């Protein structure tokens, strides 16, 4: 399996305080069909805003949309962290702003899935995933704390929709000083265990046309049929590509209280990946008044072309031992 650190690996124990320079190059990911499933946490469907199915259905092969989170500046908006180098702490403060082309902080946002902005923090080795909801002051500064107790290079994603504008996901880097011990990506598996819950994934994530994936939640062998709504849905799924942390975020079809969506044990998503390669999937679900995250490693391949149709999906990424 390819190490997500690429050529920047360091041996365990290497003391490192590192700031990333620039943003990850976008070359090689320009053509794919990911629609609204990639990038913003929300969708702009005319149907229920908690369902990704209608927006995923609008995906077209050969779309020139870019995956979310690869740039700190996009569409006239920039994610600015107050500090891009910090000391390790279990409650490390994070302060940032979203600024426009004039450098003015944005203060008007649309509410998407119960929040104005969703913040994802994850270490570059795809460990330490956190889905946070910072608080904004009147001047446009957002604040929160994150568990940065382990040193290393982190990626911070801001997922939001300014009032009157399309949704966007921006990403920037955060270096946490200390004894840096990267961990290898866990082996590919369709089963995850967290806090006594077992989550079984069925279906295949493919690059190209969208596909269905479903997650069955059980507790001590018993199917969970009373999942609680979390941010207006029974589940939230984030996928990150191991090579560059390209960002995918989708929501399940249906919504709590719509009269036909069951609160478990199965939560189904319609999604696609921006390219072939190895991904880490993070499923947030709520039960017993607590949000938990089930994590999976998946190897994504290009979907086969339809008979008589020339696929415009991207060429397979170099698997490098996946």
C-alpha positions as CSV (number, residue, x, y, z in Angstrom):
1,X,0.0,0.0,0.0
2,X,1.3,3.4,-0.9
3,X,2.4,5.5,2.1
4,X,0.3,8.7,2.2
5,X,3.3,10.8,3.0
6,X,4.9,10.2,-0.4
7,X,8.5,11.3,-0.6
8,X,8.3,13.4,2.6
9,X,8.5,10.4,5.0
10,X,10.6,10.8,8.1
11,X,11.6,8.0,10.5
12,X,9.6,7.7,13.7
13,X,10.8,10.0,16.4
14,X,12.1,12.7,14.1
15,X,11.6,16.1,15.7
16,X,9.8,18.2,13.3
17,X,8.2,21.7,13.2
18,X,7.1,22.1,9.6
19,X,5.0,24.6,7.7
20,X,3.8,23.6,4.3
21,X,4.5,26.1,1.6
22,X,1.9,26.9,-1.0
23,X,-0.9,24.5,-1.9
24,X,-1.0,21.1,-3.4
25,X,-0.7,21.1,-7.2
26,X,-3.9,20.4,-9.0
27,X,-2.3,18.7,-12.0
28,X,-3.8,15.4,-13.0
29,X,-7.2,15.8,-11.4
30,X,-8.9,18.1,-13.9
31,X,-11.4,15.8,-15.5
32,X,-13.8,13.7,-13.5
33,X,-17.5,13.4,-12.8
34,X,-18.1,14.2,-9.1
35,X,-20.8,16.8,-9.1
36,X,-21.8,18.3,-5.8
37,X,-20.6,15.2,-3.9
38,X,-17.1,16.7,-4.0
39,X,-16.3,19.9,-2.2
40,X,-19.0,21.6,-0.2
41,X,-20.8,19.8,2.6
42,X,-24.1,21.1,1.2
43,X,-25.9,20.7,-2.0
44,X,-28.1,23.1,-3.9
45,X,-30.7,20.6,-4.9
46,X,-34.3,21.6,-5.3
47,X,-35.2,18.6,-3.2
48,X,-34.5,18.2,0.5
49,X,-31.1,19.7,1.3
50,X,-30.1,16.7,3.3
51,X,-30.2,14.3,0.4
52,X,-27.2,14.0,-1.9
53,X,-29.0,11.7,-4.4
54,X,-30.4,14.4,-6.6
55,X,-27.2,16.3,-6.8
56,X,-25.1,13.2,-7.5
57,X,-27.5,12.3,-10.3
58,X,-26.5,15.6,-12.0
59,X,-22.9,14.3,-12.3
60,X,-21.5,14.2,-15.8
61,X,-18.5,12.3,-17.0
62,X,-15.7,14.6,-18.1
63,X,-16.7,17.4,-15.7
64,X,-13.9,19.9,-15.2
65,X,-14.8,20.5,-11.6
66,X,-11.9,20.2,-9.2
67,X,-12.0,18.2,-5.9
68,X,-12.5,20.2,-2.8
69,X,-9.9,21.3,-0.3
70,X,-6.8,21.3,-2.5
71,X,-6.4,25.1,-2.4
72,X,-6.5,27.8,0.3
73,X,-7.9,30.3,-2.3
74,X,-10.7,29.6,-4.7
75,X,-13.5,31.6,-6.4
76,X,-12.4,34.8,-4.7
77,X,-12.3,33.4,-1.2
78,X,-9.3,32.6,1.0
79,X,-8.9,30.6,4.2
80,X,-6.5,32.4,6.5
81,X,-5.3,30.7,9.7
82,X,-4.0,33.0,12.5
83,X,-1.2,30.5,13.2
84,X,0.0,27.9,10.8
85,X,2.6,26.6,13.3
86,X,1.5,25.6,16.8
87,X,2.6,23.5,19.8
88,X,0.9,20.2,20.4
89,X,-2.0,20.3,22.8
90,X,-5.2,18.3,23.5
91,X,-7.1,21.6,23.2
92,X,-5.2,23.6,20.7
93,X,-6.9,26.9,19.7
94,X,-7.6,27.4,16.1
95,X,-8.5,30.9,14.8
96,X,-9.2,31.8,11.2
97,X,-11.1,33.9,8.8
98,X,-12.5,33.6,5.3
99,X,-11.6,36.7,3.4
100,X,-12.7,38.0,0.0
101,X,-10.6,39.4,-2.8
102,X,-10.3,42.7,-1.0
103,X,-9.0,41.0,2.1
104,X,-12.2,41.7,4.1
105,X,-13.5,38.9,6.4
106,X,-16.7,37.3,5.2
107,X,-19.5,37.7,7.8
108,X,-22.6,36.5,5.9
109,X,-23.1,32.8,5.4
110,X,-25.8,30.4,4.5
111,X,-26.8,27.8,7.0
112,X,-26.0,24.4,5.6
113,X,-26.8,21.3,7.6
114,X,-27.5,23.3,10.8
115,X,-24.2,25.2,10.7
116,X,-22.7,28.2,8.8
117,X,-19.3,26.5,8.5
118,X,-18.0,23.0,9.0
119,X,-14.3,22.5,9.8
120,X,-12.5,19.2,9.2
121,X,-9.1,18.7,10.8
122,X,-6.9,15.6,9.9
123,X,-3.3,14.7,10.1
124,X,-1.4,14.2,6.8
125,X,-1.1,10.5,7.6
126,X,-5.0,10.5,7.7
127,X,-5.1,9.9,11.4
128,X,-6.7,12.2,14.0
129,X,-9.8,13.0,12.0
130,X,-12.1,15.7,13.6
131,X,-15.3,17.3,12.4
132,X,-15.7,20.6,14.2
133,X,-18.1,23.5,14.3
134,X,-16.3,26.8,15.2
135,X,-18.0,29.9,16.5
136,X,-17.9,33.2,14.5
137,X,-17.7,36.6,16.0
138,X,-19.3,39.7,14.4
139,X,-16.0,40.7,12.8
140,X,-15.8,37.4,10.9
141,X,-13.2,35.5,13.0
142,X,-13.9,31.9,13.7
143,X,-12.6,30.1,16.8
144,X,-12.5,26.5,18.0
145,X,-10.2,24.0,19.7
146,X,-8.9,20.8,18.3
147,X,-7.1,17.8,19.7
148,X,-3.6,18.3,18.3
149,X,-1.9,16.3,21.0
150,X,0.1,14.4,18.4
151,X,2.7,16.3,16.5
152,X,2.8,16.4,12.7
153,X,1.5,18.1,9.6
154,X,-2.3,18.6,9.5
155,X,-4.8,19.7,6.9
156,X,-7.6,22.1,7.8
157,X,-10.7,22.1,5.6
158,X,-13.3,24.9,5.8
159,X,-16.6,23.9,4.2
160,X,-19.1,26.8,3.8
161,X,-21.4,28.8,1.5
162,X,-21.3,32.6,1.6
163,X,-24.6,34.2,1.3
164,X,-25.6,34.6,-2.4
165,X,-22.7,32.4,-3.6
166,X,-22.1,28.7,-4.3
167,X,-20.7,26.4,-1.7
168,X,-16.9,25.9,-1.5
169,X,-14.3,23.9,0.4
170,X,-10.9,25.5,1.1
171,X,-7.9,23.7,2.6
172,X,-4.7,24.9,4.2
173,X,-1.9,23.4,6.2
174,X,-1.2,23.5,9.9
175,X,2.2,22.3,11.4
176,X,2.1,20.9,15.0
177,X,5.6,20.8,16.6
178,X,6.9,18.0,18.7
179,X,8.0,14.4,18.4
180,X,6.6,13.4,15.0
181,X,5.7,9.7,14.6
182,X,3.7,9.1,11.4
183,X,1.6,6.0,11.3
184,X,1.0,3.8,8.2
185,X,-2.4,3.8,6.6
186,X,-4.5,1.0,7.9
187,X,-5.2,-2.0,5.6
188,X,-8.2,-1.9,3.3
189,X,-11.2,-3.2,5.2
190,X,-15.0,-3.0,4.8
191,X,-15.5,-3.3,8.6
192,X,-14.8,-0.7,11.3
193,X,-15.2,-1.0,15.1
194,X,-15.6,2.0,17.3
195,X,-16.8,2.1,21.0
196,X,-18.5,-1.2,20.8
197,X,-20.2,-0.5,17.5
198,X,-19.4,-2.4,14.3
199,X,-20.0,-0.8,11.0
200,X,-20.1,-2.9,7.8
201,X,-19.7,-1.3,4.5
202,X,-21.2,-2.8,1.3
203,X,-20.9,-1.6,-2.2
204,X,-18.0,-0.2,-4.2
205,X,-16.7,3.3,-4.5
206,X,-15.5,3.9,-8.0
207,X,-14.0,6.8,-10.0
208,X,-16.3,7.9,-12.8
209,X,-20.1,7.4,-12.6
210,X,-21.5,7.5,-9.1
211,X,-22.2,4.3,-7.1
212,X,-24.1,3.3,-4.0
213,X,-22.4,2.5,-0.7
214,X,-24.2,1.5,2.4
215,X,-23.1,1.2,6.1
216,X,-24.9,-1.1,8.6
217,X,-24.5,-0.1,12.2
218,X,-24.7,-2.8,14.9
219,X,-24.0,-2.6,18.7
220,X,-22.9,-5.8,20.4
221,X,-24.2,-7.8,17.4
222,X,-27.7,-6.1,17.5
223,X,-28.7,-3.8,14.6
224,X,-29.1,-0.2,15.6
225,X,-32.5,1.0,14.6
226,X,-32.7,4.3,16.5
227,X,-29.8,6.3,15.1
228,X,-30.2,10.0,16.0
229,X,-30.1,12.9,13.6
230,X,-26.8,14.6,13.4
231,X,-26.7,17.9,11.5
232,X,-29.9,17.0,9.8
233,X,-29.0,13.5,8.6
234,X,-28.4,10.0,9.9
235,X,-24.9,10.0,8.7
236,X,-22.1,12.1,7.1
237,X,-19.4,10.6,5.0
238,X,-16.1,12.2,4.2
239,X,-13.5,10.6,1.9
240,X,-9.9,11.8,1.6
241,X,-7.5,10.7,-1.2
242,X,-4.3,9.5,0.5
243,X,-1.9,11.1,-2.0
244,X,-3.0,14.7,-1.6
245,X,-6.1,14.7,0.7
246,X,-8.5,15.7,-2.1
247,X,-11.8,16.1,-0.3
248,X,-15.2,14.4,-0.9
249,X,-18.2,14.9,1.4
250,X,-21.6,13.4,0.8
251,X,-24.9,12.9,2.7
252,X,-27.3,10.0,2.6
253,X,-30.5,10.0,0.6
254,X,-33.6,10.9,2.6
255,X,-33.8,12.8,5.9
256,X,-35.0,12.2,9.4
257,X,-38.7,12.7,9.8
258,X,-39.4,12.6,6.1
259,X,-41.8,9.6,6.6
260,X,-39.8,7.0,4.8
261,X,-36.1,7.2,5.9
262,X,-35.5,4.6,8.6
263,X,-33.1,5.6,11.5
264,X,-30.8,2.6,10.8
265,X,-29.3,0.2,10.9
266,X,-28.4,1.0,7.2
267,X,-27.3,4.4,6.0
268,X,-26.8,4.6,2.2
269,X,-24.9,7.1,0.1
270,X,-24.6,7.8,-3.6
271,X,-21.1,9.0,-4.3
272,X,-18.0,8.8,-6.6
273,X,-14.3,9.5,-6.2
274,X,-12.3,12.0,-8.2
275,X,-9.8,9.4,-9.4
276,X,-8.5,5.9,-8.8
277,X,-6.3,5.4,-5.7
278,X,-6.4,4.7,-2.0
279,X,-8.9,6.7,0.1
280,X,-9.7,6.9,3.8
281,X,-13.5,7.1,4.6
282,X,-14.9,8.7,7.7
283,X,-18.5,8.0,8.6
284,X,-20.0,10.1,11.4
285,X,-23.2,8.8,13.1
286,X,-25.0,9.6,16.3
287,X,-26.4,7.2,18.9
288,X,-26.9,7.4,22.6
289,X,-26.5,11.2,22.4
290,X,-22.9,10.8,21.2
291,X,-21.3,11.2,17.7
292,X,-18.9,8.5,16.7
293,X,-16.7,8.1,13.6
294,X,-16.2,4.8,11.8
295,X,-13.1,4.8,9.6
296,X,-12.3,2.7,6.5
297,X,-9.5,2.4,4.0
298,X,-10.7,1.6,0.5
299,X,-8.9,1.1,-2.8
300,X,-10.8,2.9,-5.6
301,X,-10.7,1.8,-9.2
302,X,-12.0,3.5,-12.4
303,X,-15.5,2.4,-13.3
304,X,-15.7,0.4,-16.5
305,X,-16.9,2.3,-19.6
306,X,-20.4,1.6,-20.7
307,X,-20.7,-0.6,-23.9
308,X,-20.4,1.6,-27.0
309,X,-19.4,4.6,-24.9
310,X,-16.0,6.1,-24.7
311,X,-15.3,6.9,-21.1
312,X,-13.9,10.4,-20.2
313,X,-12.9,9.3,-16.7
314,X,-9.3,10.0,-15.8
315,X,-6.6,7.5,-16.3
316,X,-5.9,5.3,-13.3
317,X,-3.6,6.8,-10.7
318,X,-0.3,5.1,-10.1
319,X,-1.1,2.6,-7.4
320,X,2.4,2.3,-6.1
321,X,1.8,-1.0,-4.3
322,X,-1.8,-0.4,-3.2
